Amino acid sequence: MPKGGFGGGMPNMNNLMKQAKNMQKKMAEMQEELESRELEVSSGGGAVKIVISGKKEIREIALNPDVVDPDDVEMLQDLLVASVNEAIRQAEEMAEKEMAKVMPPGMGGGMPGLF
């Protein structure tokens, strides 16, 4: 039996708990920071502009008046869908990159969709 018996692993467990709490605190801080960040995404050559938060909430949609054609509502709808989807994709990518910075190596830093 190793010297110290079963208690020999306790300092490692305490160290792991401290690291986990520290990581949890850093992740909470990063999530709070992400909520305050905004991305601006445009599509259709600037016809549609979307502002999205790091929390993936749409904050603004701006349309170039030239794309508002009552005879072609379908095109505007397609532009909006594409713009919103791209904004969400970029917000998710930003969140994953930032959260990977606080994750220890091998703990999910490269796991898409984790956050």
C-alpha positions as a Python dict, from the first residue, in 0.01 Angstrom:
ca = {
    (1, 'M'): (0, 0, 0),
    (2, 'P'): (140, 347, -83),
    (3, 'K'): (265, 556, 200),
    (4, 'G'): (-16, 753, 356),
    (5, 'G'): (-284, 493, 272),
    (6, 'F'): (-600, 611, 99),
    (7, 'G'): (-558, 968, 221),
    (8, 'G'): (-267, 1021, -16),
    (9, 'G'): (-507, 1122, -295),
    (10, 'M'): (-694, 1389, -99),
    (11, 'P'): (-464, 1682, -179),
    (12, 'N'): (-510, 1602, -549),
    (13, 'M'): (-889, 1595, -504),
    (14, 'N'): (-879, 1928, -320),
    (15, 'N'): (-663, 2070, -598),
    (16, 'L'): (-910, 1944, -860),
    (17, 'M'): (-1200, 2103, -671),
    (18, 'K'): (-1016, 2437, -656),
    (19, 'Q'): (-941, 2418, -1028),
    (20, 'A'): (-1304, 2333, -1105),
    (21, 'K'): (-1432, 2627, -897),
    (22, 'N'): (-1178, 2858, -1059),
    (23, 'M'): (-1278, 2741, -1407),
    (24, 'Q'): (-1648, 2780, -1320),
    (25, 'K'): (-1585, 3138, -1204),
    (26, 'K'): (-1391, 3220, -1522),
    (27, 'M'): (-1665, 3070, -1739),
    (28, 'A'): (-1933, 3275, -1560),
    (29, 'E'): (-1726, 3591, -1610),
    (30, 'M'): (-1678, 3508, -1978),
    (31, 'Q'): (-2050, 3444, -2027),
    (32, 'E'): (-2127, 3779, -1868),
    (33, 'E'): (-1875, 3947, -2098),
    (34, 'L'): (-2022, 3773, -2402),
    (35, 'E'): (-2368, 3907, -2314),
    (36, 'S'): (-2235, 4260, -2345),
    (37, 'R'): (-2062, 4200, -2680),
    (38, 'E'): (-2228, 4265, -3012),
    (39, 'L'): (-2159, 4149, -3366),
    (40, 'E'): (-2274, 4327, -3677),
    (41, 'V'): (-2342, 4103, -3976),
    (42, 'S'): (-2458, 4216, -4317),
    (43, 'S'): (-2569, 4030, -4625),
    (44, 'G'): (-2689, 4103, -4974),
    (45, 'G'): (-2413, 4356, -5026),
    (46, 'G'): (-2524, 4553, -4720),
    (47, 'A'): (-2894, 4522, -4799),
    (48, 'V'): (-2962, 4369, -4456),
    (49, 'K'): (-2769, 4442, -4138),
    (50, 'I'): (-2816, 4238, -3821),
    (51, 'V'): (-2678, 4326, -3479),
    (52, 'I'): (-2665, 4026, -3246),
    (53, 'S'): (-2540, 3989, -2891),
    (54, 'G'): (-2294, 3728, -2771),
    (55, 'K'): (-2600, 3576, -2601),
    (56, 'K'): (-2748, 3522, -2950),
    (57, 'E'): (-3021, 3783, -2910),
    (58, 'I'): (-3105, 3991, -3215),
    (59, 'R'): (-3072, 4355, -3112),
    (60, 'E'): (-3127, 4528, -3444),
    (61, 'I'): (-3230, 4459, -3802),
    (62, 'A'): (-3167, 4736, -4054),
    (63, 'L'): (-3284, 4722, -4414),
    (64, 'N'): (-3157, 4922, -4706),
    (65, 'P'): (-3472, 5084, -4847),
    (66, 'D'): (-3370, 4967, -5195),
    (67, 'V'): (-3440, 4603, -5100),
    (68, 'V'): (-3793, 4673, -4982),
    (69, 'D'): (-3986, 4582, -5294),
    (70, 'P'): (-4355, 4509, -5233),
    (71, 'D'): (-4354, 4297, -5549),
    (72, 'D'): (-4068, 4075, -5424),
    (73, 'V'): (-4131, 4012, -5055),
    (74, 'E'): (-3989, 3661, -5091),
    (75, 'M'): (-3641, 3795, -5173),
    (76, 'L'): (-3647, 4015, -4861),
    (77, 'Q'): (-3758, 3719, -4650),
    (78, 'D'): (-3473, 3509, -4789),
    (79, 'L'): (-3222, 3786, -4714),
    (80, 'L'): (-3351, 3815, -4357),
    (81, 'V'): (-3330, 3440, -4296),
    (82, 'A'): (-2978, 3422, -4438),
    (83, 'S'): (-2866, 3724, -4235),
    (84, 'V'): (-3011, 3601, -3906),
    (85, 'N'): (-2864, 3253, -3955),
    (86, 'E'): (-2521, 3399, -4032),
    (87, 'A'): (-2541, 3628, -3728),
    (88, 'I'): (-2627, 3331, -3503),
    (89, 'R'): (-2342, 3127, -3653),
    (90, 'Q'): (-2092, 3406, -3591),
    (91, 'A'): (-2216, 3464, -3234),
    (92, 'E'): (-2180, 3092, -3158),
    (93, 'E'): (-1830, 3088, -3309),
    (94, 'M'): (-1729, 3390, -3101),
    (95, 'A'): (-1866, 3231, -2782),
    (96, 'E'): (-1688, 2901, -2848),
    (97, 'K'): (-1355, 3076, -2912),
    (98, 'E'): (-1381, 3285, -2599),
    (99, 'M'): (-1492, 2997, -2376),
    (100, 'A'): (-1211, 2779, -2512),
    (101, 'K'): (-970, 3033, -2363),
    (102, 'V'): (-1090, 2957, -2009),
    (103, 'M'): (-1115, 2580, -2053),
    (104, 'P'): (-813, 2373, -1954),
    (105, 'P'): (-653, 2175, -2239),
    (106, 'G'): (-854, 1863, -2318),
    (107, 'M'): (-1166, 1990, -2137),
    (108, 'G'): (-1389, 2083, -2428),
    (109, 'G'): (-1203, 2374, -2584),
    (110, 'G'): (-1254, 2221, -2927),
    (111, 'M'): (-1608, 2092, -2882),
    (112, 'P'): (-1840, 2283, -3118),
    (113, 'G'): (-2183, 2354, -2978),
    (114, 'L'): (-2072, 2318, -2616),
    (115, 'F'): (-2174, 2677, -2538),
}
